[in-house]
Structure formats: C-alpha cells, structure tokens
C-alpha cells in the first residue's frame, strides 16, 4: 500500500510504500474486539469494596425478643434490611486481568492498522521535529495534516521528539504515543493516525516478524 510522505507543512515529498505485512494483513474484527476488551479490563483497578454484615459496626445484641412483640423477628440491627446494615451481592476487591498471547495481541494490532490504512486514515510525516515545545505550532501542523480530527501521533522515541511530546500536553485532541507502545485502544479511538516516518521501522521490527513466521 502506498501513501504520500508529507512534510510538517502538508506538502507531498514522495510516495511511500507501507510494509504489506502490517498494513495489508487480513482484518479480524473478533480478534480486535477481544484485544480491546482485554485492555479495558486490565486497566481496571478492582479496588471497589463494600462492607458485609460482619464488617459494619454495632449489632451486638438482638434488638427485641423473639416472640410477643407483634413485630417481625430480628437478630441484629446490622442485617441488610436495616439502615447502616451490611450489603449483599455488592462489589468486593477482585482482579479483572485477562490473559492474551502476545502473537494474538500483535495480530490484533496488524488488523487495526490494516483497517485504518484501507480507510485512508493513516498519515505519514517525514520529520516531526520542533525547535521549541509550542502547542500552537503543533495545533496548526495537525490542522494542516488532518483537519479538525482527533489525532494519535506515533513518534519513534521521547528523546528525539521531546519538543513535540511536550507541545501535545496542552492539546486535548492530540495524543502522543511512542512506536513501541502501540495499543489497540488508541488505534481505534482516534480519527486519524499520524506516523513520524522514523517510527515505521520500529513498528515493523516487532509486528512484521511474527506475520512472516505464519
């Protein structure tokens, strides 16, 4: 698949051939869904907690005698039907983590990238380098490249693109992610994906090898 390689002003430099093993692989919607649900689940802390009957204070004695009062039998004022009583069938701390083999996770990433590429939602920029961390400059650049769309900006690493990384902190519709940390949630969330051309070999390094081994 060929895309235009642009500079930061939106001018076409040349045509670039994207790695077919990544951007032209088969799209597996079920696999992408599984990877997405896994990521959402693994992000949950699972620290929610409620107190059961044994954990609330009070209720050391029977509120009234068993018979003769005309009222319903009660054993403790800390039972669930009382105000301030314990809770039943309510959340307690648990682990939401889901396992998924690395090969399946990487296959899901290839599916997502292929899907976005087929819809022409991937932009490749020659060098995303700023002399200073200016959010205004980054906002203008993104508007030139993708218009009024939310953007996932993929950079090779933090050291080489520090000013761009800092500039994106003040723009809510732009998220910077480094090539080694691509994930299914971000790939599906944003309207456009902008790759710094230097990040493509990094992505190809860990995604394409597994695709070739199949």
Secondary structure, 3 states (H helix, E strand, C coil): CEEEEECCCCCEEEEEECCHHHHCCCCCHHHHHHHHHHHHHHCCCCCCCCCCCCCCCCCCCCCCCCCCCCCCCCCCCCCCCCCCCCCCCCCCCCCCCCCCCHHHHHHHHHHHHHHHHHCCCEEEECCCCCCCCCHHHHHHHHHHHHCCCCEEEEECCCCCCHHHHHHHHHCCCEEEEEHHHCCHHHHHHCCEEEEEHHHHHHHHHHHHHHHHHC
